[in-house]
Amino acid sequence: MRLDAGLIIKLAVWSFLVGLLLYWLEWSPGDVYGWIANTFARLWNWLVGTGLQYVLLGATIVVPVYLIMHLKSRRRQ
């Protein structure tokens, strides 16, 4: 990636447009960063809590079926 005048102008224009949109929505940078942090925190809590249990439970069925199907398809070749 080269840092030339065209790229700097594009970044400035996009930054201005996104800034206008955030101003129009009355969002602050803290609101945006807070939303991102809260989203990751909820996702992490879901994964550590029930979500990971469901993934592991499903994997007990899916992984063996996948391996059997994969081995059958390799035998045909």
Secondary structure, 3 states (H helix, E strand, C coil): CCCCHHHHHHHHHHHHHHHHHHHHCCCCHHHHHHHHHHHHHHHHHHHHHHHHHHHHHHHHHHHHHHHHHHHHHHHHC
